[in-house]
Amino acid sequence: EFFSTVVSETANLIALWMSVGFAHGVCNTDNFSLLSITIDYGPFGFMDSYDPNFVPNTSDDERRYKIGNQANVGLFNLSKLLQALKPLLDPRQKQLASQILEGYGEHYYIRFTELFKTKLGLLGNNEDDNYLIAFLLKVSLLC
């Protein structure tokens, strides 16, 4: 239950970041909280216009923490948390925790989509909503 909460709340937090164009800048494991709150406001930034390659951290030459990577870095950090917890878990709990971690991407995507649908004023569940969101993000790259 603990790990499930941390995974879902981390997915929610990063989706919220993305919905307002917030790039943390240093998403290392020590800058993630079990409470799923934003900590260590080091070289963070907000995008002026949509750019998945936006990096507010000028020392991040490899662009590891670009805004378009935040969800993946969240997954990486959660996998490191699970690695640290495994010695405390029995085999059944380890299997369950691995399944929970596998659901992170879907949870993130659902929350990300909900937030963008709200921003666009899209009501209900139209199967074309996800396409529209992706299209608008792609078009904004051309502007």
Biotite code that builds the C-alpha atoms (Angstrom):
import biotite.structure as struc

atoms = struc.array([
    struc.Atom([0.000, 0.000, 0.000], chain_id="A", res_id=1, res_name="GLU", atom_name="CA", element="C"),
    struc.Atom([2.868, 2.363, 0.873], chain_id="A", res_id=2, res_name="PHE", atom_name="CA", element="C"),
    struc.Atom([4.711, 1.778, -2.392], chain_id="A", res_id=3, res_name="PHE", atom_name="CA", element="C"),
    struc.Atom([1.500, 1.984, -4.417], chain_id="A", res_id=4, res_name="SER", atom_name="CA", element="C"),
    struc.Atom([0.746, 5.390, -2.907], chain_id="A", res_id=5, res_name="THR", atom_name="CA", element="C"),
    struc.Atom([4.252, 6.704, -3.583], chain_id="A", res_id=6, res_name="VAL", atom_name="CA", element="C"),
    struc.Atom([4.111, 5.481, -7.197], chain_id="A", res_id=7, res_name="VAL", atom_name="CA", element="C"),
    struc.Atom([0.702, 6.978, -7.952], chain_id="A", res_id=8, res_name="SER", atom_name="CA", element="C"),
    struc.Atom([1.430, 10.272, -6.187], chain_id="A", res_id=9, res_name="GLU", atom_name="CA", element="C"),
    struc.Atom([4.771, 10.612, -8.001], chain_id="A", res_id=10, res_name="THR", atom_name="CA", element="C"),
    struc.Atom([2.980, 10.078, -11.320], chain_id="A", res_id=11, res_name="ALA", atom_name="CA", element="C"),
    struc.Atom([0.418, 12.711, -10.304], chain_id="A", res_id=12, res_name="ASN", atom_name="CA", element="C"),
    struc.Atom([3.102, 15.206, -9.281], chain_id="A", res_id=13, res_name="LEU", atom_name="CA", element="C"),
    struc.Atom([5.068, 14.901, -12.501], chain_id="A", res_id=14, res_name="ILE", atom_name="CA", element="C"),
    struc.Atom([1.876, 15.142, -14.573], chain_id="A", res_id=15, res_name="ALA", atom_name="CA", element="C"),
    struc.Atom([1.070, 18.357, -12.675], chain_id="A", res_id=16, res_name="LEU", atom_name="CA", element="C"),
    struc.Atom([4.547, 19.685, -13.420], chain_id="A", res_id=17, res_name="TRP", atom_name="CA", element="C"),
    struc.Atom([4.041, 18.943, -17.086], chain_id="A", res_id=18, res_name="MET", atom_name="CA", element="C"),
    struc.Atom([0.610, 20.563, -17.167], chain_id="A", res_id=19, res_name="SER", atom_name="CA", element="C"),
    struc.Atom([2.103, 23.926, -16.187], chain_id="A", res_id=20, res_name="VAL", atom_name="CA", element="C"),
    struc.Atom([5.403, 23.591, -18.072], chain_id="A", res_id=21, res_name="GLY", atom_name="CA", element="C"),
    struc.Atom([7.516, 23.170, -14.931], chain_id="A", res_id=22, res_name="PHE", atom_name="CA", element="C"),
    struc.Atom([10.945, 21.586, -15.316], chain_id="A", res_id=23, res_name="ALA", atom_name="CA", element="C"),
    struc.Atom([12.532, 20.550, -12.027], chain_id="A", res_id=24, res_name="HIS", atom_name="CA", element="C"),
    struc.Atom([16.080, 20.659, -13.318], chain_id="A", res_id=25, res_name="GLY", atom_name="CA", element="C"),
    struc.Atom([17.640, 18.042, -11.020], chain_id="A", res_id=26, res_name="VAL", atom_name="CA", element="C"),
    struc.Atom([15.369, 15.031, -10.636], chain_id="A", res_id=27, res_name="CYS", atom_name="CA", element="C"),
    struc.Atom([17.964, 12.841, -8.899], chain_id="A", res_id=28, res_name="ASN", atom_name="CA", element="C"),
    struc.Atom([16.746, 10.272, -6.388], chain_id="A", res_id=29, res_name="THR", atom_name="CA", element="C"),
    struc.Atom([17.698, 12.527, -3.470], chain_id="A", res_id=30, res_name="ASP", atom_name="CA", element="C"),
    struc.Atom([15.418, 15.271, -4.819], chain_id="A", res_id=31, res_name="ASN", atom_name="CA", element="C"),
    struc.Atom([12.299, 13.108, -4.831], chain_id="A", res_id=32, res_name="PHE", atom_name="CA", element="C"),
    struc.Atom([10.134, 12.869, -1.746], chain_id="A", res_id=33, res_name="SER", atom_name="CA", element="C"),
    struc.Atom([8.181, 9.897, -0.405], chain_id="A", res_id=34, res_name="LEU", atom_name="CA", element="C"),
    struc.Atom([5.444, 12.469, 0.191], chain_id="A", res_id=35, res_name="LEU", atom_name="CA", element="C"),
    struc.Atom([5.439, 13.270, -3.537], chain_id="A", res_id=36, res_name="SER", atom_name="CA", element="C"),
    struc.Atom([6.050, 16.942, -3.019], chain_id="A", res_id=37, res_name="ILE", atom_name="CA", element="C"),
    struc.Atom([8.498, 19.094, -4.919], chain_id="A", res_id=38, res_name="THR", atom_name="CA", element="C"),
    struc.Atom([11.738, 19.636, -3.021], chain_id="A", res_id=39, res_name="ILE", atom_name="CA", element="C"),
    struc.Atom([15.140, 21.166, -3.808], chain_id="A", res_id=40, res_name="ASP", atom_name="CA", element="C"),
    struc.Atom([14.185, 24.060, -6.028], chain_id="A", res_id=41, res_name="TYR", atom_name="CA", element="C"),
    struc.Atom([17.606, 24.175, -7.596], chain_id="A", res_id=42, res_name="GLY", atom_name="CA", element="C"),
    struc.Atom([17.821, 25.063, -11.276], chain_id="A", res_id=43, res_name="PRO", atom_name="CA", element="C"),
    struc.Atom([14.092, 24.765, -12.022], chain_id="A", res_id=44, res_name="PHE", atom_name="CA", element="C"),
    struc.Atom([12.290, 26.672, -14.736], chain_id="A", res_id=45, res_name="GLY", atom_name="CA", element="C"),
    struc.Atom([9.044, 27.152, -16.605], chain_id="A", res_id=46, res_name="PHE", atom_name="CA", element="C"),
    struc.Atom([8.825, 26.872, -20.371], chain_id="A", res_id=47, res_name="MET", atom_name="CA", element="C"),
    struc.Atom([7.765, 30.017, -22.224], chain_id="A", res_id=48, res_name="ASP", atom_name="CA", element="C"),
    struc.Atom([6.546, 27.855, -25.079], chain_id="A", res_id=49, res_name="SER", atom_name="CA", element="C"),
    struc.Atom([6.274, 24.088, -25.404], chain_id="A", res_id=50, res_name="TYR", atom_name="CA", element="C"),
    struc.Atom([9.634, 22.435, -25.968], chain_id="A", res_id=51, res_name="ASP", atom_name="CA", element="C"),
    struc.Atom([10.144, 18.848, -24.713], chain_id="A", res_id=52, res_name="PRO", atom_name="CA", element="C"),
    struc.Atom([13.917, 19.488, -24.837], chain_id="A", res_id=53, res_name="ASN", atom_name="CA", element="C"),
    struc.Atom([13.760, 22.442, -22.430], chain_id="A", res_id=54, res_name="PHE", atom_name="CA", element="C"),
    struc.Atom([16.428, 22.160, -19.702], chain_id="A", res_id=55, res_name="VAL", atom_name="CA", element="C"),
    struc.Atom([16.635, 24.873, -17.053], chain_id="A", res_id=56, res_name="PRO", atom_name="CA", element="C"),
    struc.Atom([19.810, 23.389, -15.561], chain_id="A", res_id=57, res_name="ASN", atom_name="CA", element="C"),
    struc.Atom([22.748, 24.848, -17.483], chain_id="A", res_id=58, res_name="THR", atom_name="CA", element="C"),
    struc.Atom([25.090, 22.211, -16.028], chain_id="A", res_id=59, res_name="SER", atom_name="CA", element="C"),
    struc.Atom([23.005, 19.345, -17.501], chain_id="A", res_id=60, res_name="ASP", atom_name="CA", element="C"),
    struc.Atom([25.068, 18.965, -20.684], chain_id="A", res_id=61, res_name="ASP", atom_name="CA", element="C"),
    struc.Atom([23.600, 15.512, -21.378], chain_id="A", res_id=62, res_name="GLU", atom_name="CA", element="C"),
    struc.Atom([20.040, 16.895, -21.082], chain_id="A", res_id=63, res_name="ARG", atom_name="CA", element="C"),
    struc.Atom([19.144, 14.071, -18.712], chain_id="A", res_id=64, res_name="ARG", atom_name="CA", element="C"),
    struc.Atom([16.639, 16.251, -16.870], chain_id="A", res_id=65, res_name="TYR", atom_name="CA", element="C"),
    struc.Atom([14.976, 17.900, -19.841], chain_id="A", res_id=66, res_name="LYS", atom_name="CA", element="C"),
    struc.Atom([11.283, 18.444, -19.280], chain_id="A", res_id=67, res_name="ILE", atom_name="CA", element="C"),
    struc.Atom([10.350, 15.714, -21.765], chain_id="A", res_id=68, res_name="GLY", atom_name="CA", element="C"),
    struc.Atom([12.293, 13.193, -19.641], chain_id="A", res_id=69, res_name="ASN", atom_name="CA", element="C"),
    struc.Atom([10.695, 13.949, -16.284], chain_id="A", res_id=70, res_name="GLN", atom_name="CA", element="C"),
    struc.Atom([8.206, 11.070, -16.359], chain_id="A", res_id=71, res_name="ALA", atom_name="CA", element="C"),
    struc.Atom([10.978, 8.599, -17.246], chain_id="A", res_id=72, res_name="ASN", atom_name="CA", element="C"),
    struc.Atom([13.241, 9.941, -14.515], chain_id="A", res_id=73, res_name="VAL", atom_name="CA", element="C"),
    struc.Atom([10.356, 9.526, -12.063], chain_id="A", res_id=74, res_name="GLY", atom_name="CA", element="C"),
    struc.Atom([10.120, 5.866, -13.068], chain_id="A", res_id=75, res_name="LEU", atom_name="CA", element="C"),
    struc.Atom([13.886, 5.456, -12.682], chain_id="A", res_id=76, res_name="PHE", atom_name="CA", element="C"),
    struc.Atom([13.778, 6.973, -9.197], chain_id="A", res_id=77, res_name="ASN", atom_name="CA", element="C"),
    struc.Atom([10.845, 4.778, -8.171], chain_id="A", res_id=78, res_name="LEU", atom_name="CA", element="C"),
    struc.Atom([12.732, 1.709, -9.378], chain_id="A", res_id=79, res_name="SER", atom_name="CA", element="C"),
    struc.Atom([15.654, 2.738, -7.158], chain_id="A", res_id=80, res_name="LYS", atom_name="CA", element="C"),
    struc.Atom([13.245, 3.095, -4.229], chain_id="A", res_id=81, res_name="LEU", atom_name="CA", element="C"),
    struc.Atom([11.917, -0.396, -4.901], chain_id="A", res_id=82, res_name="LEU", atom_name="CA", element="C"),
    struc.Atom([15.475, -1.719, -5.046], chain_id="A", res_id=83, res_name="GLN", atom_name="CA", element="C"),
    struc.Atom([16.101, -0.232, -1.577], chain_id="A", res_id=84, res_name="ALA", atom_name="CA", element="C"),
    struc.Atom([12.846, -1.692, -0.208], chain_id="A", res_id=85, res_name="LEU", atom_name="CA", element="C"),
    struc.Atom([13.281, -5.224, -1.595], chain_id="A", res_id=86, res_name="LYS", atom_name="CA", element="C"),
    struc.Atom([15.319, -6.587, 1.355], chain_id="A", res_id=87, res_name="PRO", atom_name="CA", element="C"),
    struc.Atom([12.317, -5.752, 3.568], chain_id="A", res_id=88, res_name="LEU", atom_name="CA", element="C"),
    struc.Atom([9.744, -7.493, 1.358], chain_id="A", res_id=89, res_name="LEU", atom_name="CA", element="C"),
    struc.Atom([8.686, -11.108, 1.142], chain_id="A", res_id=90, res_name="ASP", atom_name="CA", element="C"),
    struc.Atom([8.509, -12.745, -2.322], chain_id="A", res_id=91, res_name="PRO", atom_name="CA", element="C"),
    struc.Atom([4.789, -11.984, -2.754], chain_id="A", res_id=92, res_name="ARG", atom_name="CA", element="C"),
    struc.Atom([5.303, -8.322, -1.822], chain_id="A", res_id=93, res_name="GLN", atom_name="CA", element="C"),
    struc.Atom([8.241, -8.055, -4.224], chain_id="A", res_id=94, res_name="LYS", atom_name="CA", element="C"),
    struc.Atom([6.091, -9.354, -7.064], chain_id="A", res_id=95, res_name="GLN", atom_name="CA", element="C"),
    struc.Atom([3.237, -7.017, -6.172], chain_id="A", res_id=96, res_name="LEU", atom_name="CA", element="C"),
    struc.Atom([5.585, -4.023, -5.910], chain_id="A", res_id=97, res_name="ALA", atom_name="CA", element="C"),
    struc.Atom([7.026, -4.828, -9.350], chain_id="A", res_id=98, res_name="SER", atom_name="CA", element="C"),
    struc.Atom([3.501, -4.921, -10.797], chain_id="A", res_id=99, res_name="GLN", atom_name="CA", element="C"),
    struc.Atom([2.710, -1.593, -9.152], chain_id="A", res_id=100, res_name="ILE", atom_name="CA", element="C"),
    struc.Atom([5.841, -0.074, -10.672], chain_id="A", res_id=101, res_name="LEU", atom_name="CA", element="C"),
    struc.Atom([4.840, -1.408, -14.100], chain_id="A", res_id=102, res_name="GLU", atom_name="CA", element="C"),
    struc.Atom([1.587, 0.555, -13.777], chain_id="A", res_id=103, res_name="GLY", atom_name="CA", element="C"),
    struc.Atom([3.388, 3.868, -13.261], chain_id="A", res_id=104, res_name="TYR", atom_name="CA", element="C"),
    struc.Atom([3.457, 4.798, -16.961], chain_id="A", res_id=105, res_name="GLY", atom_name="CA", element="C"),
    struc.Atom([-0.255, 4.228, -17.418], chain_id="A", res_id=106, res_name="GLU", atom_name="CA", element="C"),
    struc.Atom([-1.084, 6.151, -14.248], chain_id="A", res_id=107, res_name="HIS", atom_name="CA", element="C"),
    struc.Atom([1.090, 9.067, -15.385], chain_id="A", res_id=108, res_name="TYR", atom_name="CA", element="C"),
    struc.Atom([-0.451, 9.102, -18.862], chain_id="A", res_id=109, res_name="TYR", atom_name="CA", element="C"),
    struc.Atom([-4.015, 9.036, -17.522], chain_id="A", res_id=110, res_name="ILE", atom_name="CA", element="C"),
    struc.Atom([-3.335, 11.930, -15.142], chain_id="A", res_id=111, res_name="ARG", atom_name="CA", element="C"),
    struc.Atom([-1.415, 13.893, -17.790], chain_id="A", res_id=112, res_name="PHE", atom_name="CA", element="C"),
    struc.Atom([-4.354, 13.479, -20.185], chain_id="A", res_id=113, res_name="THR", atom_name="CA", element="C"),
    struc.Atom([-6.915, 14.486, -17.543], chain_id="A", res_id=114, res_name="GLU", atom_name="CA", element="C"),
    struc.Atom([-4.989, 17.662, -16.771], chain_id="A", res_id=115, res_name="LEU", atom_name="CA", element="C"),
    struc.Atom([-4.604, 18.637, -20.426], chain_id="A", res_id=116, res_name="PHE", atom_name="CA", element="C"),
    struc.Atom([-8.260, 17.878, -21.158], chain_id="A", res_id=117, res_name="LYS", atom_name="CA", element="C"),
    struc.Atom([-9.203, 20.223, -18.318], chain_id="A", res_id=118, res_name="THR", atom_name="CA", element="C"),
    struc.Atom([-6.902, 22.937, -19.685], chain_id="A", res_id=119, res_name="LYS", atom_name="CA", element="C"),
    struc.Atom([-8.523, 22.607, -23.100], chain_id="A", res_id=120, res_name="LEU", atom_name="CA", element="C"),
    struc.Atom([-12.056, 22.492, -21.705], chain_id="A", res_id=121, res_name="GLY", atom_name="CA", element="C"),
    struc.Atom([-12.697, 19.032, -23.112], chain_id="A", res_id=122, res_name="LEU", atom_name="CA", element="C"),
    struc.Atom([-15.633, 17.334, -21.434], chain_id="A", res_id=123, res_name="LEU", atom_name="CA", element="C"),
    struc.Atom([-16.460, 13.644, -21.306], chain_id="A", res_id=124, res_name="GLY", atom_name="CA", element="C"),
    struc.Atom([-14.420, 10.827, -22.770], chain_id="A", res_id=125, res_name="ASN", atom_name="CA", element="C"),
    struc.Atom([-13.999, 11.222, -26.490], chain_id="A", res_id=126, res_name="ASN", atom_name="CA", element="C"),
    struc.Atom([-11.547, 8.756, -28.002], chain_id="A", res_id=127, res_name="GLU", atom_name="CA", element="C"),
    struc.Atom([-10.108, 11.572, -30.137], chain_id="A", res_id=128, res_name="ASP", atom_name="CA", element="C"),
    struc.Atom([-9.134, 13.708, -27.104], chain_id="A", res_id=129, res_name="ASP", atom_name="CA", element="C"),
    struc.Atom([-5.726, 12.051, -26.731], chain_id="A", res_id=130, res_name="ASN", atom_name="CA", element="C"),
    struc.Atom([-5.050, 12.563, -30.423], chain_id="A", res_id=131, res_name="TYR", atom_name="CA", element="C"),
    struc.Atom([-6.033, 16.230, -30.137], chain_id="A", res_id=132, res_name="LEU", atom_name="CA", element="C"),
    struc.Atom([-3.708, 16.774, -27.157], chain_id="A", res_id=133, res_name="ILE", atom_name="CA", element="C"),
    struc.Atom([-0.779, 15.128, -28.966], chain_id="A", res_id=134, res_name="ALA", atom_name="CA", element="C"),
    struc.Atom([-1.559, 17.090, -32.128], chain_id="A", res_id=135, res_name="PHE", atom_name="CA", element="C"),
    struc.Atom([-1.675, 20.424, -30.302], chain_id="A", res_id=136, res_name="LEU", atom_name="CA", element="C"),
    struc.Atom([1.621, 19.721, -28.536], chain_id="A", res_id=137, res_name="LEU", atom_name="CA", element="C"),
    struc.Atom([3.233, 18.779, -31.831], chain_id="A", res_id=138, res_name="LYS", atom_name="CA", element="C"),
    struc.Atom([1.827, 21.852, -33.611], chain_id="A", res_id=139, res_name="VAL", atom_name="CA", element="C"),
    struc.Atom([3.133, 24.094, -30.838], chain_id="A", res_id=140, res_name="SER", atom_name="CA", element="C"),
    struc.Atom([6.650, 22.831, -31.642], chain_id="A", res_id=141, res_name="LEU", atom_name="CA", element="C"),
    struc.Atom([6.293, 24.302, -35.122], chain_id="A", res_id=142, res_name="LEU", atom_name="CA", element="C"),
    struc.Atom([5.313, 27.744, -33.872], chain_id="A", res_id=143, res_name="CYS", atom_name="CA", element="C"),
])
